[in-house]
Amino acid sequence: MVKTKIPFGTVLISKKAKKLVQECLDQGRISSGRLVRNFEQRFSGLMGVQDAVSVSSGTEAITMALAVLYDLGAKRGEEVILPALSFVATGNAVMHAGFKPVFVDIDPDTMNIDPDLIERAITKNTRAILPVHLMGKPAEMDTICEISKRHGLLVIEDAAEAYGAVYKGRNIGSIGDLAAFSLYVAHIITTGEGGMVLTDNEHYAEILRSLRSHGRACKCPVCISNTSSGYCEKRFSNKDIGDIRFNFERIGYSCKMNELEAAIGLGTLDHYDNILEKRHHNLLKMIEGFKPFVQYLWTYTEDDHEKIGPHAFPFVVKEGAPFTRNDLMLFMEKNGIDARTLFSSIPTQCGGYEFLGYRPGDFPQAEYIGNNGIHIGVHQDIHDAEIEWFLERITEFLNQASR
């Protein structure tokens, strides 16, 4: 068996993370508490927003952000617009939140939702637009925000893959009304599993803190009971309600982050800038290295108005190439290059969505990438020599395939 020379990802569990985890275990305090709140505060500061609310996964982060709509008057079964091409979790979250996903095709130059197609998908039942910054490439947020303002819709960013991404001087995750990040092991900041919702709206943050804990009335930024086991003056302040910890104001979920996860996340944050810089270097080197392959392989570019979040390196087999995606992926696998397919058109290539009635051909751009896209890692443990070796292998493959 060929040894993997370029794995898709690596995980950093820092000395600080291990120390904090051990302290949690020694103290017997592992449910959501002081470390979770510390992690939220540092995360919001890093991203430049007022509030960060932690949850148990990136999917739950999107679900929670969407569920805020109910407090604003939305009804179950109403509509959310999102791109056809994304990791399936984006569509799943819309369904979990109780809304109907309305899919829009992508711009093939960015792989993100085509802003020119959004407005025609809006109906009287539309409540939000959910742009995805796929592979860290910022979506066209100016146009999306203008459309949303014109129609009175919320913008909820799926920023799961967009750590470090910048759009016209603003951090991705700070532009929409809310934003969802994933803290899954494949991402730059990780807690193993986990997610984070960002917002500059204090009211939305209060709703989120209620939603993640069954919809209970407790929604303070810092919970005295959880962080210090101290006395809470608010707990019995309303005689009509009684104990607010057992007063449930809305239909909620159970998706809090725990102290062990926060400990790992806090350890990651100390290395964030270095990891981001190294991964961005690797991404740009791969993009530059693919220029000679333009006849058969396409990849995105980093435009002047943006900085791509270096989640992974995507590329697509172009129409008319003398080989298939499977041919290329098999070659990479045999040569120790760990690769993944580049997601699918959710409504037409993911079987669970057949009930919506979409048909193959409804989203041609998303479907093409779903059939022909690949991505590999750009993580911090990949070095220039390994990137050169990877480019040499692709050159070797293309020379063989084009004979």
C-alpha positions in Angstrom: 0.0 0.0 0.0 1.3 3.5 -0.9 2.0 5.6 2.1 -0.1 8.9 2.2 2.4 11.7 1.5 -0.2 14.5 1.5 -3.0 13.8 3.9 -6.2 15.8 3.6 -5.8 17.3 7.1 -4.0 17.3 10.4 -5.2 18.1 13.9 -3.4 20.4 16.4 -4.0 19.5 20.0 -1.8 22.0 21.8 -0.1 21.7 25.2 -2.4 24.4 26.5 -5.5 22.4 25.3 -4.2 19.2 27.0 -3.6 21.2 30.2 -7.1 22.7 30.2 -8.7 19.4 29.4 -6.9 17.8 32.4 -8.0 20.6 34.7 -11.6 20.0 33.7 -11.3 16.3 34.4 -9.6 16.9 37.7 -12.2 19.4 38.8 -15.1 17.3 37.6 -16.6 20.2 35.7 -17.1 19.2 32.0 -20.6 20.7 31.1 -20.8 24.1 29.6 -19.2 26.7 31.8 -16.3 29.1 32.2 -14.1 27.8 29.4 -17.0 27.8 26.9 -17.7 31.5 27.7 -14.0 32.3 27.4 -13.9 30.6 24.1 -16.9 32.5 22.8 -15.5 35.8 23.9 -12.1 35.2 22.2 -13.8 33.9 19.1 -16.1 37.0 18.7 -13.1 39.3 19.2 -11.1 37.4 16.6 -13.9 37.7 14.0 -14.7 41.3 14.9 -18.4 40.8 16.0 -20.2 41.6 19.2 -21.5 38.1 20.2 -20.5 34.5 19.5 -22.8 31.7 20.7 -21.3 28.2 20.8 -23.2 25.1 19.8 -22.5 21.4 19.3 -21.8 21.4 15.5 -21.6 23.6 12.4 -24.9 22.2 11.2 -26.5 23.2 14.5 -25.0 26.7 14.1 -26.8 27.2 10.8 -30.0 25.6 12.3 -29.9 27.9 15.3 -29.3 31.0 13.2 -32.3 30.1 11.0 -34.5 29.4 14.1 -34.0 33.0 15.2 -36.5 33.8 12.4 -39.4 32.4 14.4 -39.0 35.2 17.0 -39.2 37.6 14.1 -42.5 36.3 12.9 -41.6 33.5 10.5 -43.7 30.4 10.2 -42.7 26.8 9.7 -42.6 25.8 6.0 -41.6 29.2 4.8 -38.6 29.6 2.5 -34.9 30.1 2.7 -32.8 30.7 -0.4 -29.4 28.9 -0.7 -27.0 27.7 -3.3 -27.4 24.3 -4.9 -23.8 23.5 -4.4 -22.6 23.0 -0.8 -21.9 20.4 1.7 -25.2 18.7 2.4 -25.3 20.1 5.9 -26.4 23.5 4.6 -29.6 22.1 3.1 -30.1 19.8 6.1 -29.9 22.7 8.5 -32.7 24.5 6.6 -34.8 21.4 6.9 -34.0 20.9 10.6 -35.0 24.4 11.3 -38.4 23.8 9.8 -38.1 25.8 6.6 -38.3 24.9 2.9 -35.0 25.2 1.0 -35.2 27.1 -2.3 -32.1 26.3 -4.3 -30.3 28.6 -6.7 -27.6 27.7 -9.2 -24.0 28.9 -8.7 -21.6 31.2 -10.6 -19.1 28.7 -12.1 -16.3 31.3 -11.7 -16.7 31.4 -7.9 -18.6 28.2 -7.1 -20.9 30.4 -4.9 -24.5 31.4 -5.3 -25.2 33.3 -8.5 -26.4 36.7 -7.3 -28.2 37.3 -10.6 -30.5 34.4 -9.9 -31.5 35.2 -6.4 -34.2 37.8 -6.9 -36.2 35.6 -9.2 -36.3 32.9 -6.5 -37.9 35.3 -3.9 -41.5 34.8 -3.1 -43.9 36.2 -0.5 -42.9 33.3 1.7 -39.1 33.9 1.6 -37.6 34.8 5.0 -33.8 34.6 4.5 -30.9 34.3 2.1 -28.2 31.8 3.1 -25.0 32.4 1.1 -22.2 29.8 1.4 -18.6 30.9 1.1 -17.6 27.7 -0.5 -14.0 26.6 -0.1 -13.4 29.9 1.7 -14.1 32.0 -1.4 -16.3 35.0 -0.3 -19.8 35.2 -1.9 -20.8 38.4 -3.6 -22.0 40.0 -0.3 -22.7 43.5 -1.6 -25.3 42.3 -4.0 -26.8 39.8 -1.6 -27.2 42.4 1.1 -28.7 44.9 -1.3 -31.3 42.3 -2.4 -32.1 41.3 1.2 -32.6 44.9 2.3 -34.9 45.5 -0.7 -37.1 42.6 0.2 -36.8 42.7 4.0 -34.9 39.4 4.4 -32.2 38.3 6.8 -28.8 37.3 5.5 -27.3 34.3 7.3 -23.7 33.4 6.2 -22.6 29.8 6.0 -19.0 30.6 6.9 -18.1 27.0 7.8 -15.1 27.0 5.5 -14.3 30.7 5.5 -11.9 31.2 8.4 -9.6 34.1 7.5 -11.7 35.1 4.5 -12.1 38.9 3.9 -14.5 40.6 1.5 -13.8 44.3 0.7 -12.0 44.9 4.0 -14.6 43.1 6.1 -14.2 39.7 7.8 -16.5 37.0 6.4 -18.9 36.3 9.3 -19.3 39.9 10.2 -21.3 41.1 7.1 -24.7 39.3 7.3 -27.2 39.5 10.2 -25.9 36.2 11.5 -23.1 33.8 10.5 -22.4 30.1 11.2 -18.9 28.6 11.6 -18.0 24.9 11.9 -15.5 23.8 14.5 -15.3 20.3 13.1 -11.8 18.6 13.1 -11.2 19.6 9.4 -11.4 23.3 10.1 -8.7 25.8 11.1 -10.2 26.4 14.5 -11.5 23.1 15.9 -13.0 21.7 19.1 -13.3 18.2 17.5 -17.0 18.8 17.0 -18.8 22.0 17.5 -20.0 25.2 15.9 -20.4 28.9 16.5 -23.0 31.5 15.6 -21.9 35.1 15.3 -24.0 38.3 15.3 -23.8 42.0 16.1 -27.5 42.0 17.2 -27.8 41.6 21.0 -31.4 40.4 20.7 -30.5 37.7 18.3 -27.7 36.5 20.6 -30.2 36.2 23.5 -32.5 34.1 21.3 -29.7 31.9 20.4 -28.6 31.3 24.0 -32.2 30.3 24.7 -32.6 28.1 21.6 -29.4 26.0 22.3 -30.8 25.0 25.7 -34.3 23.8 25.0 -35.8 27.3 24.6 -35.4 28.2 28.3 -35.7 31.7 29.6 -32.1 31.8 30.7 -30.2 33.8 28.1 -27.6 35.9 29.9 -24.2 36.3 28.1 -22.5 34.9 31.3 -24.5 32.4 33.3 -23.4 32.6 37.0 -24.8 29.2 37.7 -22.8 27.6 34.9 -19.5 29.5 35.2 -19.1 29.8 39.0 -22.0 27.9 40.6 -22.9 31.2 42.2 -26.2 32.8 43.2 -28.3 34.1 40.3 -30.5 37.1 41.2 -32.6 36.7 38.1 -33.5 33.0 38.7 -36.5 33.6 41.0 -37.0 37.4 40.3 -40.4 36.9 38.5 -43.0 35.5 41.0 -45.4 34.7 38.2 -42.9 32.5 36.3 -41.0 31.0 39.2 -37.6 29.4 38.3 -36.7 30.8 34.9 -34.3 27.9 34.3 -37.4 25.8 33.9 -39.5 28.3 32.0 -39.4 27.6 28.3 -40.2 30.5 26.0 -39.8 28.9 22.6 -39.3 25.5 20.9 -35.6 24.9 21.4 -32.9 22.4 20.9 -30.2 20.7 23.0 -26.9 21.6 21.4 -24.6 23.2 23.9 -20.8 23.0 23.7 -19.0 21.4 26.7 -15.9 22.4 28.6 -13.6 19.7 27.0 -14.4 21.0 23.5 -13.9 24.6 24.5 -10.5 23.6 26.0 -9.4 22.2 22.7 -10.7 25.3 20.9 -8.9 27.7 23.3 -5.6 25.8 22.6 -6.2 26.2 18.8 -6.8 29.9 19.0 -3.3 30.6 20.3 -1.9 29.2 17.0 -4.6 30.6 14.7 -2.6 33.4 13.0 0.3 31.1 12.2 -1.9 28.3 10.9 -3.9 30.8 8.8 -0.7 32.3 7.3 0.8 28.9 6.4 -2.4 27.6 4.9 -3.0 30.7 2.8 0.6 30.4 1.5 -0.1 26.8 0.5 -3.3 27.7 -1.2 -1.8 30.5 -3.3 1.1 28.3 -4.2 -1.3 25.6 -5.5 -3.4 28.1 -7.4 -0.3 29.5 -9.1 1.0 26.0 -9.7 -2.2 25.0 -11.6 -1.8 27.7 -14.2 0.0 25.4 -16.7 -2.9 22.9 -16.4 -5.6 25.4 -17.6 -6.4 23.3 -20.7 -7.8 20.5 -18.6 -8.2 21.7 -15.0 -9.9 24.8 -13.5 -9.5 26.4 -10.1 -10.6 29.6 -8.6 -8.5 32.7 -8.1 -8.1 35.3 -5.3 -9.4 38.6 -6.6 -8.1 42.0 -5.5 -11.2 42.8 -3.3 -10.9 39.6 -1.2 -8.8 37.2 0.7 -9.8 33.5 0.4 -10.1 31.6 3.6 -7.7 28.7 3.1 -9.9 25.7 3.9 -8.8 23.5 1.0 -7.7 23.6 -2.6 -10.5 22.9 -5.1 -10.1 22.1 -8.8 -12.5 20.9 -11.5 -12.0 18.6 -14.5 -12.9 20.7 -17.5 -15.3 19.7 -20.3 -13.5 17.8 -23.1 -10.7 16.6 -20.9 -9.3 13.2 -22.1 -9.9 11.7 -18.6 -12.5 11.6 -15.9 -12.5 12.8 -12.3 -12.4 9.2 -11.2 -9.3 8.6 -13.4 -7.5 11.5 -11.7 -8.6 10.7 -8.2 -7.5 7.0 -8.6 -4.1 8.3 -9.8 -3.8 10.6 -6.8 -4.9 7.8 -4.4 -2.2 5.5 -5.8 0.4 8.2 -5.3 -0.5 9.0 -1.7 -2.5 12.2 -2.3 -5.6 12.2 -0.1 -8.5 13.8 -2.1 -12.2 14.4 -1.8 -14.9 15.0 -4.3 -16.1 18.6 -4.3 -19.6 18.2 -2.9 -22.8 17.8 -4.9 -25.8 19.6 -6.2 -27.9 19.1 -3.1 -31.4 19.2 -4.7 -30.5 16.9 -7.7 -27.5 14.8 -6.6 -28.4 14.0 -3.0 -31.1 11.4 -2.8 -32.7 12.7 0.4 -33.9 15.8 -1.5 -35.8 14.0 -4.3 -39.1 14.8 -2.5 -38.7 18.5 -3.4 -39.3 17.6 -7.1 -36.1 19.1 -8.7 -34.8 17.3 -11.7 -31.3 16.7 -13.2 -30.5 19.7 -15.3 -32.2 22.2 -13.1 -28.8 23.4 -11.7 -26.3 22.7 -14.5 -23.4 24.6 -13.0 -23.7 23.0 -9.6 -24.3 19.6 -11.1 -21.2 19.9 -13.3 -19.0 20.6 -10.3 -20.8 17.8 -8.4 -19.7 15.4 -11.1 -16.2 16.8 -11.8 -14.9 18.6 -8.8 -12.1 17.6 -6.4 -10.4 19.2 -3.4 -7.3 18.4 -1.4 -5.9 19.8 1.9 -3.8 22.9 2.3 -3.1 22.4 6.0 -0.1 23.8 7.9 1.9 20.6 7.8 2.2 20.6 4.0 5.4 22.2 2.9 6.6 23.7 -0.3 8.5 20.6 -1.3 5.4 18.5 -1.0 3.4 21.0 -3.1 6.1 20.8 -5.8 5.9 17.0 -5.6 2.1 17.2 -5.9 2.3 19.5 -9.0 4.9 17.1 -10.5 2.4 14.2 -10.1 -0.4 16.2 -11.7 1.9 17.0 -14.6 2.8 13.4 -14.9 -0.8 12.4 -15.0 -1.8 15.0 -17.6 1.1 14.0 -19.9 0.0 10.4 -19.7 -3.7 11.2 -20.2 -3.2 13.5 -23.2 -1.0 11.1 -25.3 
